[in-house]
Amino acid sequence: MAALSEIIEWFRVDEALPAACAAVLVVVNGSVDERYGHMVGAEWRDSDGFFMGSPEYWAYPPEGPAR
């Protein structure tokens, strides 16, 4: 079976922001444990809708294999 891979492009929050309400991976407080989050207005929220602080980086999640 051939291996599949995708490159994830990380963006610095102070340089670019995701589309409004787009689900993205985020890095908060330098943590390498990426979490899903999204922006509501000017605030970052986690996947449960709770305020998550200020991420340093964000990335769109990988699309996964084509079916």
N, C-alpha and C positions, 0 to 999 in steps of 0.2 A: 504494500500500500504506500502510495506516495505521500510525503508529508505536505501539509498545507500550512502556509504562514501568511500573516498580514503585518504590515508595518503600522504601528500606532504613532501618530504625530502629536506630540505634546506641545501645548501653547502656554506661555506665561500669561497669567491673568492680567498683569499690567500692560501687556502688549496686544492682546486680542481677547474677545469674549465670544462665547457660543451664541447660537441663535436662541431667541427667547424661548424658555420652557423646553429646550432640547435636553434629553437625558445624556449626560456625559460622565466620564471617569474623572475624578478629581484627586489631587494630592493635597492633604491638609496638614499643616505643621510639620512639613518635611517627611511625613509618613509615607513609606513605600507601599502601604496597604491602600490601594486605590479603592475608592467608593463611588457609587453612582450618586450624582447630584444634578441639580438644575437651578437656573436662576429664576426668581420670581421678583420682578422689578429689579432692584439693585441688590437683593439679598440672595445668598446661596442657601439652598435647602437640600436635605438628603432625600433619599427615595421615599421616606415616610412623611416628608413635608416639614421636618424639623429644621430649624436654623442650624447650620453646620460651621459657622465661622467663615474665615476667609481663605479659600484654597490658594495655593501658589501656582499650580498648574492644572490644566484640564485637557481632555482629549475626547473625541468622539469614539464610542466603543467600536470594536471590529465588527464587520458585517457577518462573519462566519462563512462557512462553505456554501457555494451555490448548490441549489438542488436541481 
